[in-house]
């Protein structure tokens, strides 16, 4: 190893240690809150980014931490996305049934388009609107983080998108049981509604399984099919971004079209779905992906200026709220339509 390479390898360590410590606090806090508030399903990813923002408001990271914080915010997140592929089994789509799977796909696409439209109407930049729309339509934090990596979104845009979608998702988990009673939904319909609207898988479990096992199983399947939509979304967004960036080039090499971690995610998904990857490896990859995402979000929070976050606040909140209401309306249509059309 050349002597000049050693400092480059060592320099990120202090910053990574700082972000890992914040991530550890977020994980421990999330576990404690889950015990105290089991129905809410607070995720460590959300706590990590909020903790990072709070620490940044009180402490400006010195120069010795910059390299590590930057590495944690970008490269660690890219590795987390690849690991997520090892935990994603596309066979869930077939198990969900053709009619239900088609309804989920159409609903997700419509929710994405409507969310993007609302964001632009409320004055958000295209990249910011896409983050909020992606988190609302697919899987909250994971979708926002993945899309942000592809489009190079600003830190304050990613942070605000994560924060507001998380708040709304928690509120939705608390409200859904009352909606179920008000509309007299059966277990199947409630499971579909929960899977179509709630952002995070743990929150789907928290909202659906207390009602019944059937509601929990249906909600989980529907939610997992929504998660699978992240694959085409990230690939398409990546292709569009590269096309814009290289609009004057006649031919763009494939390796420059799709980022390495998107290809890694796709390959990992194929391996998992082909049962090349055993279940215990898949479980470990999922936990590793979640942990790296937590650390990355803490790093992202450390890079956010509170004043910049405040400036984009109301527009993001309005977009996230109206987008979620639009998604709920689409879910209501699916719930009413499925019983009469399903075979």
FENURVEN-V455526 format. One record per backbone hydrogen bond with DSSP energy under -1.0 kcal/mol. CO is the residue of the C=O (numbers start at 0). NH is the residue of the N-H. If there is no record, write none. Layout:
co=CO nh=NH
co=CO nh=NH
This chain:
co=1 nh=4
co=4 nh=8
co=5 nh=9
co=6 nh=10
co=9 nh=12
co=11 nh=15
co=12 nh=16
co=13 nh=17
co=14 nh=18
co=15 nh=19
co=16 nh=20
co=17 nh=21
co=18 nh=22
co=19 nh=23
co=20 nh=24
co=21 nh=25
co=22 nh=26
co=23 nh=27
co=24 nh=28
co=25 nh=29
co=26 nh=30
co=27 nh=31
co=28 nh=32
co=29 nh=33
co=30 nh=34
co=31 nh=35
co=32 nh=36
co=36 nh=39
co=36 nh=40
co=42 nh=46
co=43 nh=47
co=44 nh=48
co=45 nh=49
co=46 nh=50
co=47 nh=51
co=48 nh=52
co=49 nh=53
co=50 nh=54
co=51 nh=55
co=52 nh=56
co=54 nh=58
co=61 nh=64
co=64 nh=68
co=65 nh=69
co=66 nh=70
co=67 nh=71
co=68 nh=72
co=69 nh=73
co=70 nh=75
co=73 nh=77
co=74 nh=78
co=75 nh=79
co=76 nh=80
co=77 nh=81
co=78 nh=82
co=79 nh=83
co=80 nh=84
co=83 nh=86
co=84 nh=87
co=88 nh=91
co=89 nh=92
co=90 nh=94
co=91 nh=95
co=93 nh=96
co=96 nh=100
co=97 nh=101
co=98 nh=102
co=99 nh=103
co=100 nh=104
co=101 nh=105
co=102 nh=106
co=103 nh=107
co=104 nh=108
co=105 nh=109
co=106 nh=110
co=107 nh=111
co=108 nh=112
co=109 nh=113
co=110 nh=114
co=111 nh=115
co=112 nh=116
co=113 nh=117
co=114 nh=118
co=115 nh=119
co=116 nh=120
co=117 nh=121
co=118 nh=123
co=119 nh=122
co=124 nh=128
co=125 nh=129
co=126 nh=130
co=127 nh=131
co=128 nh=132
co=129 nh=133
co=130 nh=134
co=131 nh=135
co=132 nh=136
co=133 nh=137
co=134 nh=139
co=138 nh=141
co=139 nh=143
co=140 nh=144
co=141 nh=145
co=142 nh=146
co=143 nh=147
co=144 nh=148
co=145 nh=149
co=146 nh=150
co=147 nh=151
co=147 nh=152
co=153 nh=157
co=154 nh=158
co=155 nh=159
co=156 nh=160
co=157 nh=161
co=158 nh=162
co=159 nh=163
co=160 nh=164
co=161 nh=165
co=162 nh=166
co=163 nh=167
co=164 nh=168
co=165 nh=169
co=166 nh=170
co=167 nh=171
co=168 nh=172
co=169 nh=173
co=170 nh=174
co=171 nh=175
co=174 nh=178
co=175 nh=179
co=176 nh=180
co=177 nh=181
co=178 nh=182
co=179 nh=184
co=185 nh=189
co=186 nh=190
co=187 nh=191
co=188 nh=192
co=189 nh=193
co=190 nh=194
co=191 nh=195
co=192 nh=196
co=193 nh=197
co=199 nh=203
co=200 nh=204
co=201 nh=205
co=202 nh=206
co=203 nh=207
co=204 nh=208
co=207 nh=210
co=207 nh=211
co=211 nh=215
co=212 nh=216
co=213 nh=217
co=214 nh=218
co=215 nh=219
co=216 nh=220
co=217 nh=221
co=218 nh=222
co=219 nh=223
co=220 nh=224
co=221 nh=225
co=222 nh=226
co=223 nh=227
co=225 nh=228
co=226 nh=229
co=227 nh=230
co=228 nh=232
co=229 nh=233
co=230 nh=234
co=231 nh=235
co=232 nh=236
co=233 nh=237
co=234 nh=238
co=235 nh=239
co=236 nh=240
co=237 nh=241
co=238 nh=242
co=239 nh=243
co=240 nh=244
co=241 nh=245
co=243 nh=246
co=245 nh=248
co=252 nh=255
co=253 nh=257
co=258 nh=262
co=259 nh=263
co=260 nh=264
co=261 nh=265
co=262 nh=266
co=263 nh=267
co=264 nh=268
co=265 nh=269
co=266 nh=270
co=267 nh=271
co=268 nh=272
co=269 nh=273
co=270 nh=275
co=270 nh=276
co=271 nh=274
co=277 nh=281
co=278 nh=282
co=279 nh=283
co=280 nh=284
co=281 nh=285
co=282 nh=286
co=283 nh=287
co=284 nh=288
co=285 nh=289
co=286 nh=290
co=287 nh=291
co=288 nh=292
co=289 nh=293
co=290 nh=294
co=291 nh=295
co=292 nh=296
co=293 nh=297
co=294 nh=298
co=295 nh=299
co=296 nh=300
co=297 nh=301
co=300 nh=303
co=304 nh=308
co=305 nh=309
co=306 nh=310
co=307 nh=311
co=309 nh=312
co=311 nh=315
co=312 nh=316
co=313 nh=317
co=314 nh=318
co=315 nh=319
co=316 nh=320
co=317 nh=321
co=318 nh=322
co=319 nh=323
co=320 nh=324
co=321 nh=325
co=322 nh=326
co=323 nh=327
co=324 nh=328
co=325 nh=329
co=326 nh=330
co=327 nh=331
co=328 nh=332
co=329 nh=333
co=330 nh=334
co=331 nh=335
co=332 nh=336
co=333 nh=337
co=337 nh=341
